[in-house]
Amino acid sequence: SLLALITSLILTSMNFNRSRQQDWFWVGGVQSTSASFRVRIPTTEGTIRTFAISTNSDLTFADDRVLEETLKYNEADGDYGVKSVYASSLETDTAYYFGSLDDSNNVV
């Protein structure tokens, strides 16, 4: 597990998305029924995104979503344009998919 953490840190530092125009997500603190996410918020005023976690790989099916978090311009937790999202009540031995949807419910 320590090797996986070190590998993840090295790969993240080498391939980290430095473009402020792209959505990205980082998941950590994974437990058997919960996970913590850091999500980049939109960088253009008026842009709204929905961060979704679903049991379906097609995030557009709202009935399969277990979490939806609205992401708006200038609603970051700090100075770096990211927001913390915590997912709880997840079920063990279940595959979850996550991503970003625009205001027309298209995966971006």
C-alpha positions, 0 to 999 in steps of 0.5 A: 500500500505504501508503494501504491501511494508513492507511485500515485504521487510520482505519477500525479506530479509528472502528469498533473493537469495544469490547465485551468480549463479542464475538469479533474478529480482526485479521489482519496481517503477511500474506506469500505463505505466512503470516499473523499474527492477533490474536484476542480470547479469551473473557471469561467463565470456562469459555468455550472457543472455537476459532479456525479457518482453513479453505479452506472458507467453512463452518468447521464442516468440520474436514477443510478446516481448516488451523489450529485454535487453542483460546482459553480464558478468561485465556490472553491474551498480555497485559493486553488479552484478546487472543492472537497466532496465527501461520499458516504453510504457507499456499498461494499463490493460495488463499482462506482463511476464518477465524472462531470456533467454540464447543465444539459446533462452531457458528460464533459 
